Amino acid sequence: MRTKKVLALILVSVMIVSMVLAAGCSTKAKRPATRIGLVFDVGGRGDKSFNDSAYAGFEKAIKEFDPQAKSTDKNTWVGKYEWKYLEPSAGGENREQLLRTLAEDKYTLVFGVGFLFTDALSNVAKAFPTTKFALIDGFVDKLNDQSNIVCLGFKEHEGSFVVGAAAAKLSKTGTVGFVGGMKIPLIEKFEAGFYAGAKYVNPKINVLSAYIGTTGDAFKDPVKGKELALKQYQSKADVVYHASGASGVGVFQAAAAQKKLAIGVDSDQYLTVSADLQPYIATSMLKRVDVSVYETIKAVVNNAFKGGYRSFGLSDNGVGYADNPGVKDIKAFLDEIKGKVSKGEIKVPENMADAKKFADALPKK
């Protein structure tokens, strides 16, 4: 009798273990096969600029391709697909660790938002050859269609040319300014386009320029951004364009303090700042990071992902300008310039050396 009870207990135990294991297997089986992961750069979600533009594309993809997806925590959604974003430490030291975390968790596509991910993403992509990676603003050499990395670039100089033209058209003092974040060739493309656009409209205009720093921290230092912008406003600039990420809030604060104009970057910053700053934002150079994120996710969903390089410019709405009240009276003028650049009638320089040659070759008015 005792033996039968022992056997019965063993049988029940085996059944319970089997049910638990089955439940576990069932849970794993239900996990979506396609998973999209995105790692923000310093400043994270809520920077009202570059990262937020990336998130807008990520969010659009969720709504379009997986409208039934439900949030399981603050940064993960699960439906037909699985979606997750991660934010780095304040200094961004854990970029590679976060990319690796998503790859180890078998995410199908992993984004690194910003050129500072270049080395980290390249390293992780080598370790996980079946995972697809998208690098925004960075460049990895010798890629092709079969690579598991696609570099998503932008013609920032083209969009900056248009807002440079806007600055010159709006300026009453004949002096405008540029505040860059980290002094690197990428940000110098913004400066070059802005300089050339301003000179195209007014060859005699004075263009001031300053950079916040030489490290990634330059994109999250609004105090320094405000300090540099104030110096330019006090040196007769009445329109200042920034390409400095979250540091740009300081530029807007300086504009408000001096009752001058500023031009935002990446997102339509007129829509993201507080109401007291809006009157001082003329427009923003739209760098459609959202378009690049959305289009890359779309390619994965449609099994059409290709490695290599993609570049987004004025002709495909990868860059542009925000149609804000501050440029309402010159919209037709800006659209004309945008059209000339899009058609190749104006070739916009990508560095300051070429921008100065461009300006020197302009007809003297």
N, C-alpha and C positions, 0 to 999 in steps of 0.2 A: 504493500500500500504506500509505504514511504517512498519507495522507488518511483511509483507512478506519479506522486506529487512532485518529486524532484524533476522528473522528465517533463511534467506539465509546466513547471516554472521555467525550465530551460527553453521549452518550446515558445512560451510567451515572451521570454526575453529575446529570443532570436527574432520573433515576429516584430517586436518593438524596434529592435536595432534595424531590421530590414526596412520598416516604415520610415524611420528617421533618415536612413541612407537614401531611400527612394525620394523622400521629400527634398533632401538636399540636392539630389541629381535633378529633380524636377525644377527646383529653383534656378539651378545653373542653366538648364536647358531653355528656360524662359528668358534668359538674359539676351537682349538684342545682339545680333551678330555684327551689325554696323554701329560703331561708336565714334562720336566726334568729340575731340578734346581741344581746348584752347587755353594757352598759357599767356596771361597778360604780362606786360613789362612793368617797370617801376611806375608807381602812380596808381596802377590797378584800375579796376572798374570804378567809374565815378570821377575820372580825371577831366571830364568834359572836353576831351580832345581825342588823341590818337587811340587810346584803349577803348573809349566809349564808341568810337566809330567802328572798331572791330566787333564790339559786342552787338552793335546794331545789325551787322550782317549775319552774325551768329543767331540772333533772335529772329530775324526775318526767315532764316532757313528753318528754324524750329516751327514757326507758325505755318510756313508753306508746305514743308515736307513731312511734318509730324504734328499736326494740329491737336491730336489727342494726348500728346506727351504731358505727363504730370510731374510737378516738382517733387522730388524726394528729399531734398534739403536745399539750402540757399543757392547752391551752385550746380545742381544736377537735375536733369529731367529725363524721364524714361517713358517711352511709348513704343512706337514701331522701331525707333532707334534710341540710342542712349547719348546724352549730351552732357558735357561737363566743362566748366572753366576753373582754372586755378590761378591764384595770385602769388607773386613772388614776395620774398622778404623785402624790407625797406630798401636795401642796397642791391637787390637782385642777385645775390650770391648763389641762390639755389635754383637758378634757371634750369640748369642741366638736370638737377635732381627731379624737378617737376615734370620735365619732358620724359625722363626715364620712367617715372611713376606711371604715366599714362601709357607709354609703350609696353611696359611690363604687364599692365592690366589689359593688354590686347586691344587698345583703341585702334580703330581703322585709320583715322586721319588725325594728326596732331599739328596744331598751329603754334608757331612761336611769333609773338606779336612784337616785332621790332628788330632792327639790325644787330642789337646787342646779343641776340640769340644765335648769331651766325656760327660761332665755334661750338657752342653747346649742342645745337641742333645737328650740326654736321657729325659730331661725335656719336650722338644717340642714333642717328639714322644708319650709321655703319653697323652698330650693334644690333639693330632691329630692321633688317632688310625687307621684311614683309609689311612693315608699317609705313604708311604714307605720311609725309611731312610737308608742311607749307611754311615757308619762311617769308615774313612780310618785311620788306625794305632791306633785307640782307642779300648777300651774293655768295654762292658756293660755286667754285670753278668746275668746269668740265662736266656739266650735267647734260642729259639728253632725255628724249621722250620716255625711255625705259627706267630712268632714275626714280628712286622713291622720294625725291625732294623736288618741289617746285618753288622757285623763287618768285615772289610777287612784288614787282617793282612799279614805280609811278613816275610820270613825267612832271615832277613837282615844279620844275622850271617853267613849264607851260602855264600852269595855273597861277604861279607867282607873277608871271609876266602880265596877266590880266589884272591882278589886284595891284600891281605896280603902276599900271596905266590908270587904274581907279584912283590911287593915291595922288598921282600927279594932277589928275583932273580935279580932285577935290581940294588940293592944297592951295592956300592963299598966300603962304609965305615963301613958296619956292624951295622949301626944305622938307624932306620926309625922312623917316628912319626905319631901320631894321634891327630887331633884337633876335638873335639866334640862341638856341640852347647850347648843345655841345658842339664845339668847333671841329667839324669833320666834313669830308666832301659831300655827304648826303645833305646836310643842312646848308652848305654853301650853294647847293643847287637852288634852294629857295631864295637865297640872297641874290644870286646871279640873275634869276628870272625877274625878281622884283626890281632890281637895279635897271635891267634892260627895258622893262616895261615902263618904268617911270621916265627914263631917258627918251624912249620912243615918243612919248607924248610931249615932253619938255626937255630938249637936249641940255638946257642950262640948269636944270633942277639939281639941287644939292642933296645927295643921299648919304645919310649917316648910318654907321653900322657898328654893332657891338655884340659880343658873345658872352654868355653867362659863365661858361667853364669848359673844361676839357674832359670831363667824366660824365657818366650817366646821370649823376646827381643834378646836372645842369637842367634837366627836364622837370625837376620838382623843387625849384627854388624861387617861389613867387616874390620873396623879399628882394632878391638880387634882380629879378625881372623888373620890378617896380623902380628900383634904383637906377638901372640903366635907361629905362624909358623916360624917367623924369629928367635925366641929363639931356636926352635928345629933345624933349619938349622945351626945356629951358635954353636949348641952343637953336631955337626957332622952328624946329620940326612941328608940324601941326597934324601929321598923320604918321603913325608908327605901326608897322607890320611885324608880328612876332611869329617865329617858328620854334617854339620852346616848350611844347607840351603843357604840363600843369603850371609851369612858371609863368605862362601867359596871363594868368589871373592878375599878377602883379602889374603887368603892362596895362591891363584894362583899368586897374585902380589908379594908375598914374594918369591915364587919359582922363578919367573922371575928375581927379584932383586938379588937373590943369585945364579942364573943359576943352579938350582937344579930341581928335579922333584916333581910333585904333582899328587894326584889321586882324581878325582871328585866323586860325588855321585848323586844318583837318576836318573838324565838324563845323556846323553852322553855330558858331559860338554866341550869336545874338540870342539864340533860343535856349542856351544853357546857363547863361549868367543871371545874376539877380537883376531885378527890374531897374534898380538904380544905376546899373552899368550899361544897360541896353542903349540909351541915347548916344553913347560914345563909341559904339561899334558900328563902323560903316558897312562892313561886309566881312566875309571870311573866305580864305582860299580853301575850297573843299577838296580834300584828298580822300577819295572814296575807298577807304580801307574796307568799309562795309561791302562795297561791290566786289572787291577781291575775295573777301571771306565767303560771301554768299555764292559767288560763281565757282569757287573751288569745292565747296560742299556739294553744290549741284552736280559737278562733274563726278564726284565720288558716288553720290546717290544714283546717278545714271550710268555707273560703271564706265565712265569716260575720262578718268583721271590720267593726266600725262605729266611726267616730270619735266624738268627744264626751266624755262623762263617765260614769264608773262609780264607785260608792261601795260599800264593803264594811263591814258592821256586824255586830252581835251576831246579828241575825235570819238572816243567811246565812253565819254562821261566819267572817266576814271579820276579826272580832276576838274575843277570848275570854280565858280564863285557863288556865294550866297546872295540871293535876290532879296536883300534887306532894305528897309526904308532909306537907309543912308546912301544907297546908290540908285534910287528910283529914277532920279532925273538924268542919270547917265547910262541907264541900262542899254539903250539902243547902241550907244557908243561902245560899251564893253562887249556886247554881242557881236558887233562888227569885228572887233579885234579878235575875239574868240574864234570867229569864223575864219579869219585870215591865218591864224596859227593852225587851226584844224586842217585847213587845206594845204598847208605847207608854204603859203605865201610869205609868212614870217617864220624864219628859223630861229628859235629861241636858244641862246647860249646856255650851257650847263655849268660853267665855272666862271669865276670872276675875271680871269684873264681874257676869256672870250667875250664876256659881257662888256668889258671896257673897249675891246676892239669893235664890238657891235655899236657901242655908243659913239665912238670916234668916226665911224663910217656913216652915221646919220646926217642927212642934210641939215645944215645950220639954218635955224629959223631966225 
